[in-house]
Amino acid sequence: MSALRNLAGQTAIYGLSSIVARFVNFLLVPLYTSKFVFEPAEYGVVTALYAWTALLNVVLTFGMETTYFRFTARNEVRDDKAGLGRLYATATYGLFFPALAFMLLGGAFSGHIANGLGFAPFASSVLMLVLIIGIDAITTIPMARLRQQGRPWKFAAINMLSVAVNVGLSVFFILYCMKRYNMGQSNALIDAVYDPSFGVGYVFAINLVATAVKLLVLLPAWPAFRGFDRTLLRALFAFGAPLMIAGLAGMVNETADRVILKYLLPPDVADSEIGIYGACYKLAVLITLFIQAFRMGAEPFFFNHAKEKNSRETFARIMNIFVAVCMSAFLLVMLFLDLFKWFIPNPAYHEGLRVVPILMLANVFLGIYYNQSVWYKLTDRPRVGSTISIIGAAITIVLLFALIPALGYMGAAWATFICYASMAVISYVWGQRHYPIPYNVSRVLLYMAGAVVLWWGTTTVLGLTNLGGLLEYAVRAGVLVLFVGTAWKLERGALRT
């Protein structure tokens, strides 16, 4: 089996769980945004608080996942069973104790934190969020170990179990209990188990239970503390600190829009606007799902194949395929947006659909940047990633403050696009000086520009002709098939080598 086909297989298996987990969040959007569940302002609370979750998760994991992969690939550790065990224990406990302290302190001061964030009525939700973040950090290395050991099916099974718990409880408490109660259709079971005053807190309570289940399943493989090595921990933290800074800056780029919207928009509309923006952001999920699955398979792949002959040519071909897949997803969503929008069943949210193409293209640039990040990771220059991400964060913050007051959440979308495009360009120019990879830039740009032109041209022509009905959808499908078929013809040879 070729290296690229092997990567494709790993990506598919890891993606089975990772994509399903993210896709479930996408599928829960119709539930959360339907009538008789959450109005835009209520969904805005969920969106804003989860934005803080992403930022804090980066801090608590401290770049340890990538650090763990890097240290397991070193010659003196890779074939040493005792060394691998010591590394596993040190990395796991290196995250466990800070996460435990975070949960204790966050729990004790959850009311004050809620007040400080502007969500005073939701102190219990903040408490549950603190526990979710802490448990996620604790399970990071045990889950990474499964990937490092090449056990994608167990990795997938654990994630799928957590997803199943999340879905089951969501269907029961939100779709059955909450929606029926709000429609005036309560019964004895609903009266016994459902508390209407808990409101959006059910979203966080369900997530907490699902996260706790993952931890319980991982406990049998928990390392013994005697393997903990303080000297090794210092080396892990030294390597991981720049990655953490880069990750934190990256999360600022990804989530600062939903955080800052709260404070730059008029108070009477802020939560509602955040809810609309957050719901429509979910329609970019097909690209973000693929990026997440790709990263899980690609990161260990890049480290394991870096020393092979023609590895850089392989990395360049991966970029072509990656962009082709992302732009296929872009076309799928944009050509059929009139159908995808009904995943948000409440029309009150639909005014935000204009952010979808901007955010999807922004995430394509983010994926390109992640692809390019191999150069500074393989050359042990993690500070480069920190620098680029900090530059991106600075661009994001400046543009958010400049654009949101005038453009609202559209300004947030454009800030995200400009930030990720800038990071991809900076990484490419910098990387070619230190670890040149022969990327086919013209083909990458062809895929991106071609998909955008096909979408715009098809939409414009169909708008003028007013075909309507099945014939119009047939034209859209034909355009999508044309793009995918062309990309397949150009890239299929790479999958055979």
N, C-alpha and C positions, 0 to 999 in steps of 0.2 A: 504494500500500500504506500502511495506517495506521501511525502510529508504534508502537503496541502490537504490531501484527502483525510489524513489522520487528524489534522487540525479541525477540519470540517466535522468529523465524527465526534471529537471531544466537545466542540462548540455546540453541536446538536444535543448531546446528552446533558451537558451542564445547562444549556438553554432550556431544556425540557422543564427543569424545576425553576430556574431563575426567570425565564420568560413567563411561565405559568403564574409564578408569584406576582410579578408585575402586571401581567395580563388580568389577573383576578382583581387587582386594584382598579384596572381599567373597567372591568365588567361591573365592579361595584359602583362606579359612577352613575349608571342609570338608576341604581337603587337609591343612592344618596340624594340625587338631584330630581327624583320624580316628585310629583305632587303628593302631599300628605306626609312627606318625610322631612327633608331639609330645604329651607328657602336659601337663596344665594348668600344671605348674611350668615346663616348658621354654617353652611358649607365653607364659608370664608374662614371661620374659626378653625375648622379642621385643617384647611389648607395652610394657614399661617402657622399653626403650632407644629405641624409636620415639617415645615420648612426649618424650624429651629432644631428639630430632631436630626436632620441631615447634617447640620453644622456640628452639633455636639458629638455625633457618632464618629466623625472624622477625628476629633480631638481625642476621644477615648480609645480609639483603635490605634492611633499614633503611627500610622504607616506600617504597622506590624505585619500585615498580611503580605505585602510585597517584600518586606524585609525577611520574613520567614522563607519565602520562595528563594530569595537570593542566597541566603545562608545555606539552605539545603542543597543548592547547586554547586557549592564550593567543594573542591577536590577533597579536602581534609574531612569533610562532613558527609558527603554524598554516600560513601560506601562504609561508613562507620555507624553501626546500629546503635551503639551506646551514645555516640555523638548526636545522632538524630533524636534520640530520646531526651537527651539533655536540652537540646534546642527546643523541642516541643514543650517540655515542662517550663523552661525559662520564659518562652514567649507567652505561654498560656497564663502563667501566674503574673507575668509582667503587665498583663491587661486586667487580670482579675481584681487585684487589690485597688488600683485606681477606680475601677468601675464600682466596686463595693463602696468605697468612700463617696463616690458621686451619688449613688443611690441613697445612702444614709443622709448626706447633707441636703440633697435635693428633696428628699421626702420630708425632712424636718422643716424646710423653709419653702415648701411648695406654695403656700398662700402668698408669701411675700414675692415669690417669683412671678406668680400669676398677676399680682398687682402691678409689678414693674413692667410686664409685657403688655399691659392694657387689657388683660383678660381676667379681671378679678372674679367674675362669676364662675369661672371654670377652673378653680383651684384643684378639684379632684381630677380633672383631665390632665392637668400639668403633673400631678403626682404620678398618675399612671404612665405618662409619657417618660418621666424620669426613669421609672423601672424598666420600661421597654428599651430605652437607650442603653441602660446598664447591662441588661441581659444580652442584647445584641452584641455588645463589645466582648462580653465574656465568651460567647460562642464563636467568635471570629476565627481564632486559631484552630480549634477542633474541626471546624468546617474547612479551613484552608488545608489542614493535614490530609483530609480525604482527597482533595484535588491533587496535592503533591504526591500522594501514593497512587494516583491513577485509579481512583475508585468513584467514578462519576455516578454510577447507579445508586450507591448508598447515599452520596451527596444529594442526588435527585429525590430519593425516597424520603429523606428527612425534611427537605424543603416542601415536598408535596404533602406530607403529613401536616405540617404547620399550615399550609394553604387550606387543606381540607377542614381543619378546625376553624380557621378564619371564615371560610365560606359558610360552613354549617351554622355557626353562631350568628353570622350576619343575616342569613336567610331567616333564622328563627326570630331574633330579637328586633331586627329592623324591618325586614319585609313582612313578617307575619305579625309580630306584636305591635311595633310602633305604627306601621302604616294602617293596620286595621283599627287600632285605638284612635288614631287621628281622624279616621273616616267614620268614627262613631259605631264601630262594629266589635266592641270589646266582648269578651266572654270570660268564663271562670278561670281558664288557664292564663289568659293575658292578665287578668286582675291579680293573679297569684304571683306571677314572676316579673311583671313589667312595671317599672316606675317611670311615669312620663316626665317627672322632674329631672331625670338623669340626662335626657336629651342627647346631645352629641357625645356625651361621656361614654355611650355604648360603643362608639367607634374605637375609642382608646381601650376600653375594657376588653373587647374582643381581641384586639391586637395583642394586648398583654398576655392573655391566655394562650394564644397561638405561639407567641415567642417563648413563653415558659415551657410549653410542650417540647419545643426544639431543644431547649436546655436539658430537660429530663431525659430525652432520648440519647443525648451525647454524654451523659454522666458516666456510663460504663467504660468509656474510653478516656476518661479524665486522667491526666498524668499524676504520678505521685510527686509530692512536694520535694522529696529528697533529690530529685533531678534538677532542682532550681539552682542556677549558677549566676551569682551577682556580677562576676566579671563579664560573662557572656551577655547579661542583660544590658550592661553599659554599652557594649558594642552594638547590640540590637537597637538601643535607643539612639545611639550616635548616627547609625545608618537611617533609622526611621524618622528622626526629627525633621530633616528637610522634606521627606515625603509627606509627613503630617502637615507641614506648612503649605506645601503644594496642594495637598488634598483640601485643606481648610480654605485656601484661596480659591480652589476649584469649586467648592461648595458655596462660597460667597457668590461666585459667578452664576451658579445654578439656582440658588434659592434666595439670594438677597432681594430679588424683585418682589417676591411674595411677602417678605418681611418688611421691606421699606414702603411698599404700597400702603401699608397700615398707617404710616405716619406722614406720608406726603399727600394723601387724598383727604378730602373733607371727612370729618368723623362720621357724619350721618350716612355716607355712602361707602366708606372704606371697606367694611367687612363684605358688603354685597359685591363690590367690584373685585375684591380678592377671590370671592367664591366663583364669580363668572370666569375670571382669568384662570383660576386653578382648574376648573372643570374643562375648559377648552384646551388648556395645556395638555390634558390627558390624551387628546386626539393625536398628539405627536408620539404616542406610545409605541407604535410599530417600529420606529427607528430607535428609540431609546431602549426598547426591549432587545433588539438585535445587538446593539452596542454592548449592553450588559452581558449578554451571553457570549459574545465574541471576546470580551475582555477576560472572562473567566477561563476560556479555553486558550486564549492567545498568550497570556502572560507567562504561564509555565512553558508553553510551546517556544516562545522566543528565547527564554533562558536555556532550554534544553537543546536548541538547534543552532545557537549562535556560533558555535565553533565548526559547524559543518561547512563543507565546500559549497560555494554559491549561496550561502545563507542570505546574503544581502539581496540577491536577485529574487530569492523566495519571498523575502519581506516586501519587496516592491510589488510582486504579483499579488500578494495578499491585499495590499492597498487597493489595487484595481478592482478586485472582486468585492471587497468591502464596500467601496463607494457605489459600485453597480447595484448591490443589494439594497443599500440605503436609499438610493434614488428610485429604485423600483417601489419601495415602500412609500416614498414620497408621492409618486404618481398614483399609486393605488388609493391612498387617502384623498388626495386632492381631486382626482377625477371622479371620485364617488363620495365627495364630501356631503352631498345632499342626502346620502344614506347614512354615512357615519355620524352625522350630527344628531341622529335620533338615539344614539347611545346616551345622549343627554336629553331625556324625554321632556323636560320642562322648557318651553320656548323662552322663558325668562332668561335663560343662559345663552341663547343663540346669538345675541348681539356680539359676543366675543369670538365668534368663529374666524374673524379676519386675522387673528393672531396666529392661526394654525400654520399657514405656509412659512411664515417668518420663523416660527419656533422649530419647525421640522428642518429647515435648512440650517438653522443655528446648530441643531444637534448633529447634523451631518458633519459640519466643521469640527464639532467637539470629537466625533468619532475619528476623524482624520488626525486630530491632535493626539488622541490616545494611541493610534497606530504609530505615529512618529515617535512617541515617548520611548520606544524601545532603544533609541540611540543613546540617550543619557542614562538609562538604567543599565545597559550592557557595558557602558564605559565607566560605571560607578561615579556618575556625576549627578546625584539626586538633587543637588542644589540648583541645577539648571531648571529642573521641573518646578522647584519652588519659585525661582525668579520669574519664569514665564507665567505661572499661575498668579503671582502677586501683581505682575503687570496687567494681566487680565482682570483681576479683582479691582485694581485701580480704575481701569477703563469702565468696568461695570458700575462702580459706585458713582463716578463722575457723571456718566450718562444717565443713570437712574435719577439723580438729583436734577439733572438738566432737562430731561425729557418727560418725566412723569407729571410734573405740575402742568405741563402744556398738553400732553397727549394721553394722560392716564395710563392704563395698562398697555396700550399700544407702544408707548415709550419704553415700557419694561421689555416688551418683546424685541424692539429694535436694539436696545442696549445688549440683550443677550446675543443677538445675531452678530453685532459688531465685535463684541468681546471674543466669541469663539473663533470667528474668522481671523481676527488679529493674532490669537494664540497659535492657530495652525500655521500662519505665514511665518511668524517669528521662529517657531520650532523647526520648520523646514529649512529656513536660511541658516540658522545656528547649527542644526544637525549636519548639514552638508559640509560644514567646515571640519567637524571632528569625527564623524562616523558616516561618511557619504553612502547613501543608499540610492540606487538608480531608479527612483520613482518616475513613473511615466506621467508627468504632470499634465501633458496635453490630453491624455486619455481620461484622467481624473476630471479635468475641467470639462471635457466633452460630455461625460456622463452627467455632470451637474447641470451644465447649461442646456444640454439636450432635453433633460427631463423637465426643466422649468419652461423651456420654449414649447415643448409638446403640451404641457398642462395649459399654459396661457393660450397657445394657439387653438387647442381643441375647445377650450371654454369659450373663447371669443367667437369661433366659427359656429359652434352649436348655439350660442346666444343669438347670432344673426339669422340662422336658418330655422330655428324653432322646430326642430324635428320632433322632439318629445317621445315619450313612450319607450318601448323596447329598442327601437332603431337607434335612439340616442345612446342608450346604454351599450348597445353593440359597438357603436363607434368608439366610445370610451374604452371598452374592453379591447378593441382592436389596437388602439394606440398603446395601451399597456403591454399587450402581447408583442407588439413591434419593438418596443424598447427592451423588454426582457429577452426576446429572441436575439436581438442584435448584441446585447451584452453577453449572452451565452455563447454566441458564435465567436466573439472576440476572446473570451476567457476560458472556454472549455479545455483548450490545450494545456493551460496551466495546471488544471486539476489532475492531469494524467502524468505529469512530470515529477 
